[in-house]
């Protein structure tokens, strides 16, 4: 079973957006917990991952879910903090993870 926990929701104000300065964007960062008993988790132990959702006026524009990045909740929470402090978007998450942890 996969469980999601909202860790942080941030709003990017229009003056910070270069391509579309009219509407603010929301980024939501979730901690994803994957129980080892489920086939979709594909791991022998409990794993923790990340989901980032980018929204505009409540409509989902982009999202990404990456499971089983770490086996501890604490490491995953610390990673999420780094991501939201730097306003990482769903599109850039794979590149950022590659740089940070070599995933």
N, C-alpha and C positions, 0 to 999 in steps of 0.2 A: 504494500500500500504506500502511496506517495502522499505526504502531507506537506502543505505549504504554509509558511508563516511570513506575513508582511513584516519586514524589518524597517523599511523606510520608504516614504513617498516624498518626492521633491518636485517642485514646480520650477521650470525654467521660464523666466520672464521674457516678454517679447523683445526687449532691447538686447537680450543675450543671444537671440536667434538670428543668424545671418540670412538664411534662405527664405524664411517666412516670418517677418517681424510682426504680423498681425495677431497671431494666436499663441497663448502660452502652451507649453508642453508639460506633461506630467511623466515622471519616471517612477516606477514602482519596483522595489527590490525585495525579492522573496528568498527566504531560506527554504530549501527543498530537502525534506527528509525521506529517505527511501528505505523501507523495511526489507531486510535481507530475504524474507520469506516469499516475496513476490517475484515472479518471473521477469517482469519489466524492469526490475532493479538491477539484475544481472551482477550481483555481488554476493560474497559469502557473509558479509557483515553489514551493519547499518551504514549507509552512505549519505553524505550531505552534498547538496549542489546548490545551484543558484538559478533563479528565473528573474529576468528583467522584462518589464512591459513598458512600452512607450505609448502614451495616449495623447490625443488632442480632442478637447471637448468631450471626454468620456469615451471616445471611439479608439479602439486599439489600432495603432498604426504598425507597430512592430512588436515582436516578442521572441524570446529565446529561453530555452530551458536546457541546462546542462547538469546532468546527474553525476553523482559519485565523484566529486572533485576531491573531497577529503573524507576521512573516516571519523573525524571529530567535529562536533558542533562548534566548538570554540574557534578552530581554524577557519571554518566557513563563515562565521560571524565576523571575524576580523577581515576576511577578504571582502565581504559585502560592504563593510565600512569604508574600505579603500575605494571601492567602486562608486559608492554614492557620493563620497567627498569629491571625487573627480568627475561626477556626472557621466559615467560610462553608459552608453546606449546599447541596445540589443545587437546592432550591427557590429559594433566594435568589440563586444565581449570576447569572442574567440581570439582575436589578436592580442588583447590585453592579457588574457589567461596564458597564452603562449609565452608572452614576455615575462609574466610574473612567476609562473610555476611550470612552464614547459608542457602544458597539456596539448 
